[in-house]
Structures are given as C-alpha cells and as structure tokens.
Amino acid sequence: MPPEITDPALLSAIMDAQQEEITEHAIYSGLARITAEPHNRQVLEKTATVEYQHYEYWKRLTGKDLAPERLRVTFFLLICRVLGITFGIKLLERGERRIQQVYRDLSVKIPDLERILQDEKDHERELIGLIDEERLKYTGSVVLGLNDALVELTGALAGFTFALQNAQIIAVAGLITGIAAAFSMAAAEYLSTKSEGGGKDPIRAAMYTGIAYIITVMVLIAPFLLLSNLYVSLAVTLVIALLVILFFSYYISVARDLSFRKRFLEMAGISLGVAALSFLMGILVRTFLGVNI
C-alpha cells in the first residue's frame, strides 16, 4: 500500500506528477491511433498503458481523479502529424526527464518510486529506438538542400542587391539562380545516394534535396517581390534566413540529439558570412565594372 501523504508541498508535487502521467497517457494513446506501422503502434500502446498505471499509483496517493491537459495533448499530436512522430516523441521525452528528476526527489520519501523510475527509463529507451521514419531517414538530403540554398542564395541576393539595384531584376535573377542550383543539387544528391547505397532511394533523396532548395529559394526572394526598398528587402531576407536556420537547427537537435547552439551558430555564421562577402563583391562589381541597371 502507498503511504498516506500529509505534507501539502509533497501532495502538490505528487499531483503534478499525476497530471503529467495522465496527459502522457492520452498523448501516447493518440499517437498509437494515428500510427500505421504495427510494431510502432504496439510500443506506443504499451507505453500508454504504463503511463496509466503510474497515474493510478498517484491517484491512490492523492484520492483525486485528474483529466489530461487537452491543449497539450492536441499540441503534441499536431506536432507529430506535421513534423513527424520521432520529433514529437523526443520533444515529449525531454519534458519527461524533468519529471524523472521530480521522481528521484520524491523517492526519498516514497520508496516505491524506484520501480516507476525504472519503468520511465525502460520505455524511453524503447520509444527512442522504435521509429524509422522516412522523413528522418532523408533528413540529410533536406539539410543539404536547405544549407546550400541558404548559403548560396543569401549570398547571391546580397551581391545582386548592390550590383543590380532593381528589385524585380534581383528577384528574377535569384529565382533563375535558385532553380538552376536546385536541379543541380538534386542531380548531385541522386548520384551520391546511388553510389553510396545504404538503403535510401536515390530518387527520393534527390526530390527531398531539390524541394527543400526550391522552397527555401521562394521564401528568400519573396521580400524583393513584396517590398519596394532594396535594402529593407535584403534585411528581411536575412532575418528570414536566420529564422529558417533557427527552426531547422532546433528540429535537427531534437530529432538527432545534437547540440542546438553549436549547429545554429555554425549555420548562421556561414550564411551571414557568405552574404557579407557577396555584398562586398556586388559593390566591387558595380564600382570597377561600371554596371548600372
């Protein structure tokens, strides 16, 4: 039998843990319903059952019945649908590590918690190893297209801005440059993937690279089509590039368990550095070659 809890602070901490367990039960149950792969669904259902057992344990301590946090459940299910189940699960597991620390603190007063802590560690290992998503398998191809587009096109647009001095011409030049580079990168990724083997489909790898490149191109040239001031357009493009880098660095850091800060600073430094050098090149071209448009 679990011990009776009389300390208000301890009871509050236990209710937080109880709320977390029933919410995670609802999240894993929802993920199991939308997961097509039978093995993945089985693991998610098992995890949901374990979370509910933990909830029942806390319920015996508190004597209270709690409902899941519906907004949080909806948020994680949406994240998994849009960004993939691997990203959603790893993001959720980051939050669980905080709860595990709470459990370790509570285990001094509630010895039974050692079993729950072991359950949490076991299902975390099982969950992290269960997913083999296509979108994660081809992350390298997406990164290749995204990185190249950010570096090459921010640099090209910076150079075009000073050299050409016309928003429409800059946008057209950027679009032509970007689409040509996207086809080139897709072809290179196809040949690279085909020669390496490793279980990836070369055509899909090429498509992921090319599509990531073209989408990035469209986003980066949009300010030159929508705004009248060239330098404001360039500034907005650089801000958009930083936001794309920020988002994708966070995605990769969660999905691949990498350092977010290191990856973001590296990508941002390269993109902005190339843009600065290209802007300087635009000044030199306009000054010494006398290009006036």
C-alpha positions in Angstrom: 0.0 0.0 0.0 1.3 3.5 -0.8 1.9 5.7 2.2 -0.6 8.4 3.3 0.6 11.9 2.3 0.0 14.7 4.8 2.7 17.3 3.7 0.9 19.9 1.4 4.1 20.6 -0.6 4.7 16.9 -1.2 1.0 16.4 -2.1 1.3 19.3 -4.7 4.4 17.7 -6.3 2.6 14.3 -6.5 -0.5 15.9 -8.1 1.8 17.5 -10.7 3.3 14.1 -11.4 -0.2 12.5 -11.6 -1.3 15.2 -14.1 1.8 14.6 -16.2 1.2 10.8 -16.3 -2.5 11.1 -17.4 -1.6 13.7 -20.0 1.2 11.5 -21.4 -1.2 8.5 -21.4 -3.5 10.5 -23.6 -0.7 11.6 -25.9 0.7 8.1 -26.4 -2.8 6.7 -26.9 -3.5 9.3 -29.6 -0.2 8.6 -31.3 -1.0 4.8 -31.3 -4.3 5.5 -33.1 -2.7 7.6 -35.9 0.4 5.3 -36.4 0.1 2.9 -39.3 3.1 0.7 -38.6 2.0 -2.2 -36.4 5.2 -2.5 -34.3 5.3 1.2 -33.6 1.6 1.2 -32.6 2.3 -1.7 -30.2 5.1 0.1 -28.5 3.1 3.3 -28.2 0.1 1.3 -26.7 2.4 -0.4 -24.2 3.8 3.0 -23.2 0.3 4.5 -22.8 -0.6 1.5 -20.5 2.5 2.0 -18.4 1.8 5.8 -18.0 -1.8 5.0 -17.0 -0.5 2.5 -14.3 1.7 5.3 -13.0 -1.3 7.6 -12.9 -3.3 5.0 -11.0 -0.5 4.8 -8.4 -0.5 8.5 -7.9 -4.3 8.5 -7.8 -4.3 6.1 -4.8 -2.0 8.6 -3.0 -4.0 11.7 -3.7 -7.5 10.3 -3.9 -8.2 12.6 -6.8 -9.2 11.9 -10.4 -7.5 14.2 -12.9 -8.2 14.9 -16.6 -5.5 15.2 -19.3 -4.3 18.6 -20.3 -6.2 18.7 -23.6 -4.4 21.6 -25.1 -1.0 19.9 -24.5 -2.3 16.6 -26.0 -3.6 18.4 -29.1 -0.3 20.3 -29.5 1.8 17.2 -29.4 -0.5 15.2 -31.8 -0.3 18.2 -34.2 3.5 18.4 -33.9 3.7 14.6 -34.7 1.5 14.9 -37.7 3.4 17.9 -39.1 7.0 17.3 -38.1 7.0 13.6 -37.6 6.4 11.2 -34.7 10.2 10.9 -34.0 10.5 14.7 -33.4 7.3 14.7 -31.3 8.3 11.8 -29.1 11.8 13.1 -28.5 10.3 16.6 -27.6 8.0 14.9 -25.2 10.7 12.8 -23.7 12.7 15.9 -23.0 9.9 17.0 -20.7 9.8 13.6 -19.1 13.4 14.0 -18.0 12.2 16.8 -15.7 9.6 14.6 -14.2 12.1 11.8 -13.7 14.1 14.3 -11.6 11.0 15.0 -9.5 10.6 11.3 -9.0 14.1 11.0 -7.8 13.5 13.8 -5.3 10.3 12.1 -4.2 11.8 8.6 -3.9 13.5 9.7 -0.7 10.0 9.8 0.9 8.3 7.2 -1.3 10.5 4.1 -1.8 8.1 2.5 -4.4 9.1 5.2 -6.8 12.2 3.3 -7.8 10.0 0.9 -9.8 8.3 3.8 -11.6 11.6 5.4 -12.3 12.9 2.2 -13.9 9.7 2.0 -16.0 10.2 5.5 -17.3 13.8 4.7 -18.3 12.9 1.5 -19.9 10.0 2.9 -22.1 12.2 5.9 -23.0 14.9 3.6 -24.4 12.2 1.6 -26.2 10.5 4.6 -27.7 13.7 6.3 -28.9 14.7 3.2 -30.7 11.4 2.3 -32.3 11.0 4.8 -35.1 12.4 4.6 -38.6 10.6 7.4 -40.3 11.1 8.2 -43.9 11.3 11.9 -43.2 14.0 11.3 -40.6 15.9 8.9 -42.9 16.1 11.6 -45.6 17.0 14.4 -43.2 20.5 14.6 -44.6 19.0 15.3 -48.1 16.8 18.0 -46.7 19.7 19.5 -44.8 21.8 19.5 -48.0 19.2 21.4 -50.0 18.4 23.8 -47.1 22.0 24.6 -46.3 23.0 25.1 -49.9 20.0 27.4 -50.6 20.6 29.5 -47.5 24.3 29.9 -48.1 24.2 30.3 -51.9 21.1 32.4 -52.3 21.5 34.7 -49.4 25.0 35.4 -50.8 23.7 35.8 -54.3 20.8 38.1 -53.2 23.2 40.3 -51.2 25.5 40.6 -54.2 22.6 41.3 -56.6 21.2 44.0 -54.3 24.1 46.3 -54.7 25.2 45.3 -58.2 21.7 45.5 -59.9 19.7 48.0 -57.8 16.4 46.8 -59.1 14.0 44.6 -57.0 12.3 42.8 -59.9 15.6 42.0 -61.6 17.1 40.8 -58.3 14.1 38.6 -57.7 14.2 37.1 -61.3 17.9 36.6 -61.1 17.6 35.0 -57.7 14.8 32.7 -58.9 16.7 31.6 -62.0 19.9 31.1 -60.0 18.0 29.2 -57.3 16.0 26.9 -59.6 19.1 26.0 -61.6 21.0 25.3 -58.4 18.1 23.2 -57.1 18.2 21.0 -60.2 22.0 20.7 -59.9 21.9 19.8 -56.2 19.1 17.3 -56.8 21.1 15.6 -59.5 24.3 15.6 -57.3 22.3 14.0 -54.4 20.9 11.4 -56.8 24.3 10.3 -57.9 25.8 10.5 -54.4 23.0 8.4 -52.9 23.1 5.9 -55.7 26.8 5.4 -55.3 26.8 5.1 -51.5 23.9 2.6 -51.2 22.7 2.4 -47.5 19.0 1.7 -48.2 18.0 5.2 -49.3 16.1 5.6 -52.6 18.2 7.9 -54.8 15.1 9.4 -56.5 13.5 10.3 -53.1 16.8 11.7 -51.8 17.1 13.9 -54.9 13.5 15.0 -54.5 13.9 15.9 -50.8 17.1 17.9 -51.7 15.5 19.7 -54.7 12.2 20.5 -53.0 13.9 21.8 -49.8 16.1 24.0 -52.1 13.3 25.4 -54.1 11.0 26.2 -51.1 14.0 28.0 -49.4 14.5 30.0 -52.7 10.9 31.1 -52.9 10.9 32.2 -49.2 14.1 34.1 -49.6 13.2 36.1 -52.7 9.7 36.9 -51.5 10.7 40.2 -49.8 12.1 41.5 -53.1 8.7 40.9 -54.7 6.7 42.4 -51.9 8.7 45.4 -50.7 9.9 48.5 -52.5 13.1 49.3 -50.6 16.0 47.1 -51.8 17.9 47.2 -48.5 14.9 46.6 -46.4 14.2 43.6 -48.6 17.7 42.3 -48.1 17.4 42.8 -44.3 14.1 40.9 -44.2 15.6 38.1 -46.4 18.5 37.8 -43.9 16.1 37.7 -40.9 14.0 35.0 -42.7 17.2 33.0 -43.3 18.1 33.2 -39.6 14.6 32.1 -38.7 14.8 29.1 -41.1 18.2 28.2 -39.6 16.8 28.6 -36.1 13.8 26.4 -36.8 15.7 23.7 -38.6 18.6 23.7 -36.2 16.1 23.1 -33.4 14.4 20.3 -35.3 17.6 18.5 -36.0 18.9 19.0 -32.5 15.8 17.3 -31.1 15.4 14.6 -33.7 19.1 13.7 -33.8 20.1 14.5 -30.2 22.6 17.1 -31.3 23.7 20.4 -29.8 21.3 23.2 -30.9 23.6 26.1 -30.1 26.5 24.7 -32.0 24.5 23.8 -35.1 22.6 27.2 -35.1 25.8 29.3 -34.7 27.6 27.3 -37.4 24.8 27.6 -40.0 24.1 31.2 -39.2 27.8 32.2 -39.3 28.3 30.6 -42.7 25.2 32.0 -44.2 25.7 35.6 -43.0 29.4 35.4 -43.7 28.8 34.4 -47.3 26.1 37.1 -47.6 28.6 39.8 -46.3 31.3 38.7 -48.7 28.8 38.6 -51.7 27.5 42.1 -50.8 31.1 43.3 -50.9 31.6 41.6 -54.2 28.5 43.4 -55.5 30.0 46.7 -54.5 33.3 45.9 -56.3 31.5 44.7 -59.5 29.4 47.8 -59.6 32.3 50.1 -58.9 35.0 48.7 -61.1 32.9 47.2 -64.0 30.6 50.2 -64.1 27.4 48.1 -64.1 24.4 50.3 -64.0 20.8 49.0 -64.3 
